[in-house]
Amino acid sequence: MPKRDSILAALGLNVRKRREARGLTQEKLAERANLDPTYISGIERGLRNPGIKNVARIAKALGLSTAELCKGVDA
């Protein structure tokens, strides 16, 4: 299993917390963001490194700004 990057893990945790707070499944979030559910899963587990466009799509699907979704994700 690949080693998790702390930045990606922090972003993934933010996505999962915000998704769960809104009562969304990974599938529903993926549908809203026009992404694949397995991609959302990989992001939440800190295994995927999403591009800024996909981060923005996820933020919009969660009703957040990109900055809000990335809060606390520091290099």
Residue frames as a rotation matrix with the C-alpha (Angstrom) as fourth column:
MET 1
0.582 0.813 0.000 0.00
0.813 -0.582 0.000 0.00
0.000 0.000 -1.000 0.00
PRO 2
-0.038 -0.629 0.777 1.38
0.521 -0.676 -0.522 3.44
0.853 0.385 0.353 -0.89
LYS 3
-0.575 -0.240 -0.782 2.47
0.806 -0.333 -0.490 5.78
-0.142 -0.912 0.385 1.91
ARG 4
0.513 0.833 0.206 -0.06
0.842 -0.535 0.066 8.51
0.165 0.139 -0.976 2.61
ASP 5
-0.558 -0.605 0.568 1.11
0.519 -0.788 -0.330 12.07
0.647 0.111 0.754 2.13
SER 6
-0.596 0.311 -0.740 0.13
0.707 -0.235 -0.667 14.31
-0.382 -0.921 -0.080 5.07
ILE 7
-0.811 0.310 -0.496 -1.19
-0.422 -0.898 0.129 17.06
-0.405 0.314 0.859 2.77
LEU 8
-0.610 0.591 -0.528 -3.36
-0.390 0.357 0.849 14.63
0.690 0.724 0.012 0.82
ALA 9
-0.564 0.386 -0.730 -4.53
0.716 0.668 -0.200 12.98
0.411 -0.636 -0.653 4.05
ALA 10
-0.748 0.261 -0.611 -5.58
0.285 -0.705 -0.650 16.38
-0.600 -0.660 0.452 5.46
LEU 11
-0.717 0.505 -0.480 -7.50
-0.697 -0.514 0.500 17.25
0.006 0.693 0.721 2.30
GLY 12
-0.586 0.476 -0.655 -9.16
0.017 0.816 0.578 13.84
0.810 0.328 -0.487 2.30
LEU 13
-0.659 0.319 -0.681 -10.23
0.750 0.219 -0.624 14.25
-0.050 -0.922 -0.384 5.91
ASN 14
-0.770 0.378 -0.515 -11.74
-0.257 -0.921 -0.291 17.66
-0.584 -0.092 0.806 5.10
VAL 15
-0.636 0.543 -0.548 -13.68
-0.609 0.082 0.789 16.19
0.473 0.836 0.278 2.17
ARG 16
-0.560 0.418 -0.715 -14.99
0.433 0.884 0.178 13.29
0.706 -0.210 -0.676 4.27
LYS 17
-0.734 0.268 -0.624 -15.98
0.565 -0.269 -0.780 15.47
-0.376 -0.925 0.046 7.24
ARG 18
-0.717 0.459 -0.525 -17.79
-0.529 -0.848 -0.020 17.98
-0.454 0.263 0.851 5.03
ARG 19
-0.624 0.483 -0.614 -19.48
-0.409 0.468 0.783 15.24
0.666 0.740 -0.094 3.00
GLU 20
-0.586 0.377 -0.717 -20.69
0.658 0.738 -0.150 13.39
0.473 -0.560 -0.681 6.10
ALA 21
-0.806 0.267 -0.528 -21.87
0.241 -0.667 -0.705 16.65
-0.541 -0.695 0.473 7.72
ARG 22
-0.559 0.600 -0.573 -24.14
-0.806 -0.555 0.205 17.13
-0.195 0.576 0.794 4.70
GLY 23
0.074 0.620 0.781 -25.43
-0.393 0.738 -0.549 13.55
-0.917 -0.266 0.298 4.83
LEU 24
0.548 0.068 -0.834 -23.98
-0.836 0.052 -0.546 12.68
0.007 0.996 0.085 1.42
THR 25
0.730 -0.377 0.570 -22.62
0.273 0.926 0.262 9.35
-0.627 -0.036 0.778 0.30
GLN 26
-0.392 -0.903 -0.174 -19.42
0.007 -0.192 0.981 9.22
-0.920 0.384 0.082 -1.74
GLU 27
-0.494 0.274 0.825 -21.61
0.843 0.384 0.377 8.26
-0.214 0.882 -0.420 -4.70
LYS 28
0.606 0.795 0.003 -23.87
0.782 -0.595 -0.184 11.30
-0.145 0.114 -0.983 -4.27
LEU 29
0.416 -0.552 -0.722 -20.91
-0.069 -0.811 0.580 13.66
-0.907 -0.191 -0.376 -3.90
ALA 30
-0.623 -0.680 0.386 -19.29
0.285 0.263 0.922 12.14
-0.728 0.685 0.030 -6.98
GLU 31
-0.069 0.706 0.705 -22.51
0.996 0.091 0.007 12.62
-0.060 0.703 -0.709 -8.93
ARG 32
0.805 0.407 -0.431 -22.77
0.444 -0.896 -0.016 16.28
-0.393 -0.179 -0.902 -7.85
ALA 33
0.241 -0.825 -0.512 -19.11
-0.331 -0.565 0.755 16.92
-0.912 -0.012 -0.409 -8.73
ASN 34
0.887 0.151 -0.437 -19.30
-0.462 0.271 -0.845 14.89
-0.009 0.951 0.310 -11.97
LEU 35
-0.252 -0.967 -0.030 -16.48
-0.945 0.252 -0.209 12.62
0.209 -0.024 -0.978 -10.78
ASP 36
0.018 0.191 -0.982 -16.15
-0.154 0.971 0.186 8.88
0.988 0.148 0.047 -10.26
PRO 37
0.862 0.375 0.341 -17.03
-0.384 0.045 0.922 7.54
0.331 -0.926 0.183 -6.78
THR 38
0.701 -0.664 -0.260 -13.77
0.710 0.684 0.165 5.58
0.068 -0.300 0.951 -6.64
TYR 39
-0.142 -0.718 0.681 -11.90
0.491 -0.648 -0.582 8.85
0.860 0.252 0.444 -7.26
ILE 40
0.356 0.365 0.860 -13.72
-0.550 -0.662 0.509 10.47
0.755 -0.654 -0.035 -4.30
SER 41
0.992 0.011 -0.125 -12.85
0.083 0.689 0.721 7.43
0.094 -0.725 0.682 -2.19
GLY 42
0.301 -0.953 0.022 -9.18
0.868 0.265 -0.421 7.72
0.395 0.146 0.907 -3.13
ILE 43
-0.135 -0.281 0.950 -9.15
-0.030 -0.957 -0.287 11.41
0.990 -0.067 0.120 -2.24
GLU 44
0.666 0.488 0.564 -10.79
-0.553 -0.185 0.813 10.78
0.501 -0.853 0.146 1.13
ARG 45
0.928 -0.353 -0.118 -8.22
0.362 0.779 0.511 8.07
-0.089 -0.517 0.851 1.92
GLY 46
0.594 -0.721 -0.356 -5.36
-0.458 -0.667 0.587 10.40
-0.661 -0.185 -0.727 0.99
LEU 47
0.030 -0.568 0.823 -4.27
0.440 0.747 0.499 8.20
-0.898 0.347 0.272 -1.91
ARG 48
0.291 0.135 0.947 -5.19
0.948 -0.175 -0.267 10.51
0.130 0.975 -0.179 -4.80
ASN 49
-0.544 -0.481 -0.687 -3.65
0.486 -0.849 0.209 13.88
-0.684 -0.220 0.695 -5.61
PRO 50
0.363 0.794 0.487 -6.53
0.877 -0.115 -0.467 15.79
-0.315 0.597 -0.738 -7.21
GLY 51
-0.604 -0.480 0.636 -5.87
0.704 -0.695 0.145 18.73
0.372 0.535 0.758 -9.49
ILE 52
-0.920 0.196 -0.338 -7.16
0.050 -0.798 -0.600 22.15
-0.388 -0.569 0.725 -8.51
LYS 53
-0.607 0.745 -0.277 -10.07
-0.643 -0.255 0.722 21.88
0.467 0.616 0.634 -10.96
ASN 54
-0.167 0.544 -0.822 -11.31
0.259 0.829 0.496 18.73
0.951 -0.130 -0.279 -9.24
VAL 55
-0.728 -0.089 -0.680 -10.81
0.685 -0.129 -0.717 20.25
-0.024 -0.988 0.154 -5.78
ALA 56
-0.896 0.407 -0.178 -12.93
-0.406 -0.913 -0.047 23.21
-0.182 0.030 0.983 -6.93
ARG 57
-0.381 0.780 -0.496 -15.61
-0.424 0.329 0.844 20.86
0.821 0.532 0.206 -8.31
ILE 58
-0.323 0.211 -0.923 -15.78
0.699 0.710 -0.082 18.97
0.638 -0.671 -0.377 -5.02
ALA 59
-0.902 -0.036 -0.429 -15.93
0.343 -0.664 -0.664 22.21
-0.261 -0.747 0.612 -3.04
LYS 60
-0.733 0.661 -0.159 -18.79
-0.652 -0.615 0.443 23.49
0.195 0.429 0.882 -5.21
ALA 61
-0.243 0.640 -0.729 -20.64
-0.038 0.745 0.666 20.18
0.969 0.190 -0.157 -4.85
LEU 62
-0.344 0.043 -0.938 -20.33
0.888 0.339 -0.311 20.59
0.305 -0.940 -0.155 -1.06
GLY 63
0.684 0.651 0.327 -21.48
0.552 -0.756 0.351 24.22
0.477 -0.060 -0.877 -1.17
LEU 64
0.560 -0.603 -0.568 -18.06
0.469 -0.335 0.818 25.51
-0.683 -0.724 0.095 -0.11
SER 65
0.768 -0.503 -0.397 -15.37
-0.641 -0.592 -0.489 27.70
0.011 0.629 -0.777 -1.54
THR 66
0.566 -0.664 -0.490 -12.15
0.171 0.675 -0.718 25.99
0.807 0.323 0.495 -2.55
ALA 67
-0.363 -0.720 0.592 -10.41
-0.431 -0.433 -0.791 27.88
0.826 -0.542 -0.153 0.26
GLU 68
0.209 0.526 0.825 -12.91
-0.978 0.087 0.192 26.58
0.029 -0.846 0.532 2.84
LEU 69
0.957 0.176 -0.232 -12.40
-0.197 0.978 -0.074 22.99
0.214 0.116 0.970 1.68
CYS 70
0.343 -0.919 -0.193 -8.62
0.363 0.319 -0.876 23.38
0.866 0.230 0.443 1.85
LYS 71
0.493 -0.120 0.862 -8.57
-0.676 -0.677 0.292 25.03
0.549 -0.726 -0.415 5.29
GLY 72
0.578 -0.342 0.741 -5.83
-0.636 0.379 0.672 23.49
-0.511 -0.860 0.001 7.44
VAL 73
0.824 -0.352 0.444 -4.18
0.525 0.768 -0.367 21.73
-0.212 0.536 0.817 4.50
ASP 74
0.775 -0.597 -0.208 -0.64
-0.575 -0.802 0.162 23.07
-0.263 -0.006 -0.965 4.80
ALA 75
0.665 -0.634 -0.395 2.65
-0.039 0.498 -0.866 22.08
0.746 0.591 0.306 3.21
